Amino acid sequence: MIHWLLQSLDDCPEILRRDAPLAWLSPAEQQRTFKAEKRRRDWLLGRWTAKNLVQRYLAQTTGETPALDAIFIGADADGAPYASWEGRGAAPYMARGEERLPVSLSISHSYGTAFCGLVEIMGLGDYENRRLEIGDWRLGSGTQSPISNLQSPNLSISQSLNRPSLGCDLELIEPREGNFLDNFFTVEEMTAVRALRERDVAQGDILTTATWSGKEAVLKALREGLRIDTRRITCRFDAFDAPPQEWTPFTVIVDDGLAAQFPGAWSGWWRIEGRFALTMALLEETAL
Ligand SMILES: CC(C)(COP(=O)(O)OP(=O)(O)OC[C@H]1O[C@@H](n2cnc3c(N)ncnc32)[C@H](O)[C@@H]1OP(=O)(O)O)[C@@H](O)C(=O)NCCC(=O)NCCS
């Protein structure tokens, strides 16, 4: 099941006040310093959104609502985020001390808005009395996995999951220069965007943005980011009269090298929220 949340600076305006104490950060997170104010705001809004998502997810799945400062959002060496719980309450599914939640978490921020998603790697019920080690994700068998929309719960996409890895991305819809397509898009993607632009420039911008966002979501699910050439991934979107306001599938195709390196099945979804395109890419890894 995928859970997601979108937040803006209006949801946490204290981020804009540089010296405001942020009680929702854990002690370790409060130590973090930044050279650039923009980076501080982005990071904080991403943490705020991820913590609220994790809190709602735990409330929905376990009935417990930990304080935001008891939820820690960390980053692995590759930059990919994870969520842990400081275990003060000794919840039944967590040992004391800092423990990772058995979820794949993804964060994106852009222009004062943040979008986060998470998918269970195993059910919290399955997690009881087990330890989840970094790089050693022991997985329960998957069941149904609709996207559970914590904001408006009515989406019915389902598939069984095995070793899921989620990437989420948020992009402002805006025109992008011709060079952008040549540098980052596959021939198939360029052809689709140019054909649509000839008919409708605004829709061409939406497709360009959604395609770019889809690629970034895939790169996050792979935990590689832009270390991988974006032209090794093709995102294929169905024709649309109006851009979707609900989660709508798109197709993810990776080149043979990536398919061999990261074996598994891809799913992608996209939607429009105001000025932004949102995408999620899910890799259900094949057990090795
Ligand atoms: C991942 C990447 C494509 C996202 O860039 P972006 O679209 O400009 O920014 P977004 O706001 O959409 O996403 C940023 C978030 O992606 C996440 N992220 C970073 N690296 C990631 C990775 N390798 N895999 C998955 N997610 C990653 C982080 O949570 C980050 O937010 P945070 O640093 O505030 O926690 C880009 O950061 C990248 O390519 N990084 C390359 C890998 C790298 O150099 N990592 C730094 C090592 S510390």
The ligand as a MOL file (V3000), in Angstrom:
LIG
                    3D

  0  0  0     0  0            999 V3000
M  V30 BEGIN CTAB
M  V30 COUNTS 48 50 0 0 0
M  V30 BEGIN ATOM
M  V30 1 C 17.8800 12.4780 -6.1400 0
M  V30 2 C 17.8770 13.7180 -7.0250 0
M  V30 3 C 17.5930 13.3140 -8.4450 0
M  V30 4 C 16.7270 14.6400 -6.5110 0
M  V30 5 O 16.9110 15.9240 -6.9950 0
M  V30 6 P 15.7870 17.0520 -7.1710 0
M  V30 7 O 14.7280 16.6300 -8.1020 0
M  V30 8 O 16.5260 18.2650 -7.4910 0
M  V30 9 O 15.1780 17.2660 -5.7460 0
M  V30 10 P 13.8540 16.7130 -5.0480 0
M  V30 11 O 13.3910 17.7900 -4.1510 0
M  V30 12 O 12.8640 16.1530 -5.9810 0
M  V30 13 O 14.4150 15.5030 -4.1910 0
M  V30 14 C 15.3200 15.7410 -3.1720 0
M  V30 15 C 15.2530 14.5750 -2.2270 0
M  V30 16 O 15.6150 13.3740 -2.9090 0
M  V30 17 C 16.0820 12.4800 -1.9230 0
M  V30 18 N 17.2770 11.8430 -2.4490 0
M  V30 19 C 18.5220 12.3460 -2.5550 0
M  V30 20 N 19.3460 11.4240 -3.0820 0
M  V30 21 C 18.5960 10.3170 -3.2980 0
M  V30 22 C 18.8880 9.0270 -3.8180 0
M  V30 23 N 20.1210 8.6680 -4.2030 0
M  V30 24 N 17.8900 8.1230 -3.9190 0
M  V30 25 C 16.6280 8.4420 -3.5200 0
M  V30 26 N 16.2930 9.6670 -3.0130 0
M  V30 27 C 17.2770 10.5780 -2.9150 0
M  V30 28 C 16.3570 13.2670 -0.6520 0
M  V30 29 O 15.3830 12.9370 0.3150 0
M  V30 30 C 16.2170 14.6970 -1.1060 0
M  V30 31 O 15.6760 15.5730 -0.1530 0
M  V30 32 P 16.4600 15.9540 1.2090 0
M  V30 33 O 17.9210 15.9930 0.8810 0
M  V30 34 O 15.8890 17.2580 1.6190 0
M  V30 35 O 16.1240 14.8280 2.1650 0
M  V30 36 C 19.2130 14.4640 -6.9270 0
M  V30 37 O 19.4000 14.9000 -5.5960 0
M  V30 38 C 20.3830 13.5960 -7.3450 0
M  V30 39 O 20.5170 13.1730 -8.4490 0
M  V30 40 N 21.2840 13.2780 -6.4940 0
M  V30 41 C 22.4320 12.4550 -6.9600 0
M  V30 42 C 22.8570 11.6150 -5.9170 0
M  V30 43 C 23.6760 12.4340 -4.9950 0
M  V30 44 O 24.5650 13.1500 -5.3810 0
M  V30 45 N 23.3190 12.3040 -3.7100 0
M  V30 46 C 23.9840 13.0320 -2.7050 0
M  V30 47 C 24.7850 12.1010 -1.8550 0
M  V30 48 S 24.7380 12.6680 -0.2040 0
M  V30 END ATOM
M  V30 BEGIN BOND
M  V30 1 1 1 2
M  V30 2 1 2 3
M  V30 3 1 2 4
M  V30 4 1 2 36
M  V30 5 1 4 5
M  V30 6 1 5 6
M  V30 7 2 6 7
M  V30 8 1 6 8
M  V30 9 1 6 9
M  V30 10 1 9 10
M  V30 11 2 10 11
M  V30 12 1 10 12
M  V30 13 1 10 13
M  V30 14 1 13 14
M  V30 15 1 14 15
M  V30 16 1 15 16
M  V30 17 1 15 30
M  V30 18 1 16 17
M  V30 19 1 17 18
M  V30 20 1 17 28
M  V30 21 1 18 19
M  V30 22 1 18 27
M  V30 23 2 19 20
M  V30 24 1 20 21
M  V30 25 1 21 22
M  V30 26 2 21 27
M  V30 27 1 22 23
M  V30 28 2 22 24
M  V30 29 1 24 25
M  V30 30 2 25 26
M  V30 31 1 26 27
M  V30 32 1 28 29
M  V30 33 1 28 30
M  V30 34 1 30 31
M  V30 35 1 31 32
M  V30 36 2 32 33
M  V30 37 1 32 34
M  V30 38 1 32 35
M  V30 39 1 36 37
M  V30 40 1 36 38
M  V30 41 2 38 39
M  V30 42 1 38 40
M  V30 43 1 40 41
M  V30 44 1 41 42
M  V30 45 1 42 43
M  V30 46 2 43 44
M  V30 47 1 43 45
M  V30 48 1 45 46
M  V30 49 1 46 47
M  V30 50 1 47 48
M  V30 END BOND
M  V30 END CTAB
M  END
